[in-house]
Amino acid sequence: MSSKRATVIGWTGGGRLDDLRASTGYILGDRRIGGKLHNAGSALALEGPEPISVAVVLKDLPGVAWVAAGRSGRSIAELGAEARKLAKAYVGSHDTFTVLAEGPTPREASDLGGSLTSSILEAVKGSRVSLESPEVIFRASFDGKEGVVGVEVETGPGGVPTAKQEVVCLVSGGIHSSVMAWFAVLQGFRVTLVHVDSGEVGLRAVAHLYSELSHRADPRSLNVEVFQGGSLFRTLSDYARKSRLPVYAGFSRTGESEPRTLTNVTAPLYLMPQERFMSEFDRLGLRGAESETDWDAIDRGTPSSRRFGGKRADVSEVLDSLART
C-alpha cells in the first residue's frame, strides 16, 4: 500500500486552479505547515499534515468550495480500502452518505464513484446512499495514476481565487463598506482599503477589517492606506479620480445619501438587502467594531497618508503602523 494521509481542497471552478494553489501554498508556508501540495483533478491535495488542522486554516480562503480529510492512493483498489477506513470513522449504521467522484472521463468518474460506494456500504452495514440530503459527503478524484478520497469536514466561502487584478475599496469600518471589501476579495481582486482617519473608532474598525481579511485570504493581495488631515469626502473623491484602479464604495441606500462627489467617481460592488449586509458583517466577526462615516468632519489641512499591508497581522500591529504621528 502506498496511500498517505491527505487534505483535499475543493476548488469552486471560478478563476484558475493555479491561482488557488499559489494562495494555498503561501498560506500553508506562512503558518509553517509542510507537506506535499499537488493537483488532484479539479481539486488540490496536501499530503502529510493532519487534515483537520489544515481545514481550519483554509476554510475561509477565497476559491475554496470545501475541504475534506482523507487519504491518497495509486489505484482504485487503494482508494476503496481507504474509503472503508473513513466510513468506519465517519459513517454511523443509520447514516446516509454520497460519493462525489471525478475522473479523466465521465465514465471513469462514474466507475470510481460506484466502486467507492460499494466499499462504504460493505464497511458500514445499515448505511444508505442519499443524493439529496446526505449526512456524510465523500469526495474522490483519480487521474489513472494517483488519486484521493476524503470526507468533507468544512465548507469554504466560495468565490474566486486571488488573481492579478487590483481594485480600491473605500472603507469607513462600517457594515456596508466592510462587507463590500470582503466581497471584492471573494471575487479574486487584490484589494487596497482606503480610509480617511476621522477618529479612533473608525481607525480601529478598519484595523479589525484588515486583520480579519489577512487571516482569510492571501495577505500578499491586501493593503490598507489611511489618510490623516483634509476634508473627508474631498480626500476620498480626489483619490478616486486620480486612481489608476477601479474604485468601489459601500453605502447604505436606506440611510443618508453619500456625497455626490463620490457617486460620480465610484461604483457599488454589491446591492443587497440590509439583512444580508448584517449577516455577512457578523460572519466577518466585526460586530462591536463597526463605525459610521462622519461626512460633516471638518477640513484639517493638507492630507498625508500611511500604508500597511502584504502580510497577516493582528489588530494592534495594524494600528501601530497606521496611527497618526
N, C-alpha and C positions, 0 to 999 in steps of 0.2 A: 504494500500500500504506500502511495506517495502523497496522500492527502495532507493538508495543513490547515490550521486554524485561519479563518479569513473573515474580514468585514466586507460586505458587499454594499456599494454606494450606488443607488439608482439615480440615473440622470432623467430630467424632465423631458428631454428631447428638444428643448429650446436652446438656441445658440449653438455652441460647439462643445463636444465632449472633451476636446483637448484643453479648452479653457477651464472646464471643471477640474480636470486632472491637475492643471497648473495651480489653481487655487487650493485644491485639496492637499497637494504635495507641500505647498508653502505653509499652510496652517498646521499640518502634522509636524513639519520641521520646527516651526515656531514653538510648538508645545512639546518638542523633544520626544515625539512618538515615532519610532522607527518602523521597519518592516518593508516589504516589497510591494509597491503600488504598481498595478498594471491594468490594462483594459480587459474587460470581461464582457464581450459583446457590446451592448449599449449601456453598460454599467462599468464601474470601477471595482477592483478588488484589492484589498490590503491584506497581505499575508503576514502573520506573526503576532501583532499585539492583541490584547484581549478585546473582543469586538464591542462589548457594551460600553467600555470607556471611550472607545473611538466614536461610537454612535452619539454619545453625549456631546462630544466636541464638534461633530459635523452636522448635527440635526437642524441647525439654523442656517446652513450655508446656501446661498442662492444657487439655484440649479439642481439642488438635491430633491428628489421626489420621495425617497425612502432610504432607510439604512437597515440592513439585515445582518444577523450574526450567524455564521456557519463555517463551512469548510470548503477547501478547493479539492479538485481531483483531476486525474488524467484520463478518465474513462467514465462512461455512463454507469458502469458497474460500481466504480468507486463512489460516484455521486449518489447512487442508490443506497450504498452502505452507510454513507454519511447522513442521508435523509432519514434512514431508520433510527440512527442515534438521536438526531434532532427531534424526531417525532416523539420518542420516549421521554425527552426532556420538556417539550413544549406543548404536546397534544394530550388531552385527557381522553378517557374511554368514551365520553359522550360529546366530545368537541367536534366542531365542523372545521374544515380546512379547504384550501385550494392551492394549487401549484401553478404559478405563472412562469412559464419557461420560454427561453429564447434559444435559437439555433441558427446555423448558416442558412437554412431554408425553413419555410413554414412546416413542411413535413417533418424535418428533423427536430424542430421545436416541439411539435405535437408528440413525436415519439419519446422525447425526453420527458415531457410533462406526464405522459401516460406511464412511463416506467417508474418515475418517482412517486406518482400517486399510488401505484400498486405497492411499492415498498412501504409507504406510510400506512396504508390500510393493513398490511401484514404485520407491521410493528405494533400498532395500537388497535386492538380489537374493539369494535363498537364505534370507532370514529367514522365520520361521514364527510363526503365531499359536498361543498356548497359553493356555488359560483356567485351568489348574490350577497350573502352576508356571512362570510367565513369568520370564525373566531381566530384562526391562525392562517397567516399567508406565507407560503413558501415561495422564494424567488430562486430561479435557477437559470444558468446560462452555460452553453457548451459550444465550442467552435470546431470540434472534431479532434482537437489535441489536448485541450485543457478546459476546465470549467469550474463553476462554483455553485453551491446550493446553500441557502440560508433561510432563516426565519426572520420576517420583518419585525424589528423591535422599535423603530422610530419612523415617523413620517417627517419629511422635510418641508421647507417653506414653499417649495415650487420655484417658479421664476426662471431666470436665465443666468448661466454662469457669467462671472465678470469678464468683460471683453475689453476693447480698447477705447470705445467712445466715451468722451468726457462731457459732463454737464455740471452746471452750477445750481445749487438749491439754496434759495434764500430762506433762512430759518430764524424763528423767534425763540424756539424752545417750546412753543405751544403745541396743541394737539394736531392741528391741520398741517403745519409745516413739517413737524416731526414725522408724521405718517407719510407725507408726500416724499420726504427724503428716503425713508425705508423702502418705499415702493420704487423709487428710482434705482436704488441698489439692487432690488429684486429684478429689475429689468435689464441688469447686466451693465449698467453705467458705472464709470469711475466718477465719484461724486466729490465736489468741493462744497462744504457747508459754509455759507457766508452769513455772518451775524453782525449787527450793529449793537455794541455794548451800551445798553441804557440802564443797567443796574445789575446787582449781584444775582438776583433771582433768575433773570434771563440768561446770564452767562453760565450759571451753574446748570441750568436746564440744557443748554447746548452742549456743555461738557458731558452731561449724562448721555445725551443723544450720541455724541461721537463715540464715547466709551462703549455703549451698547452695540452700535454698528460695528465697531472694530473687533468685537468678540464674536460677531455673527458672520461677517463677510471677510474677504481677503483685505486686510488692513492696508496693503500697498495701494489699493484703489480709493483710499479715503483721506481727505484733508479737511481742515476747518480753518477759516480765516475770519478774524474778528476785528472790526473797525472800532476805534475809540475816537470820540470827538465828532463834530459836524452834525448836520441835521440828519435824523434817522432816515426819512424817506428820500431825501436828496442824495444821501450817500449811496443808498441801495439803487436808486434809479440811475445814477451816474455809473455805478459799477455795472449794472445790467446793460446799459447802452454801449459801454466800452468793451464788454466781454467778447472774446472770440468764440465762446462756447454758448450753447443753448442755456437759457436761464429759466428755471422753474420756481414757482412760488405757490405756497399753500395758504389759502384764505378761507374763512367761513363765509358762505353765501347766505347765512341766516342772521348774521350779526351786522356790525357796521361795515360799510364797504371800504376796501383798501384804497389808498391814494391813486388818483387817475394816472399820476406819473408812472406808477408801477404797472397798471393794467395795459399800458401801451407798449411795454418792453418785455413783459414776462408772459408765460402761459401756464395754466394749471395742468399738472400731470394727470390728476385724477379728480373727477367729480363724483362724490359718493354721498349717501345719506349720512347724517350726523352720527347715527348709531354705529355705522361701520367704522367711522373715524375713531370713535370712542373705544370700540372693541380692539382695533389694531393698536391703538395707543397703549391700552392696558397690556396687550401681549408683548409690547416692547419693554415692559417693566418700568415705565417712566411716570407712572401715577404718583402724584405728590411733587414732581419736579417741573410741572408744566408752567409756562409763562405766556402771558398775552402781550402782544405788541402795543407799545405806547406811541401812537402816531403823533401825539402832542409834545413829544420830547423836544426840548429847546435846542437850538443850534449852539454847538460848543466849539466853534472854530474849525480849523482845517483837520480833517480826519487822518489818522495814521492806522496802520494795521499790524497785526501779529498773526503768524501762521504756524500750524502744527499738523502733523499727520504722518501717514505711511507706516504706522505701527500700532499694535494692540496696546491699549493704555487704560488705566483706571481713571476715575473722575479727578482725583487730586493731581495726577500728573498732567492732565489736560489743563486744569485750572492754573497750575503753576506756570505753564507755558504761555497761557493767554491772558492772564490777569494784567490789568493796566499797570504801568510803571509810575 
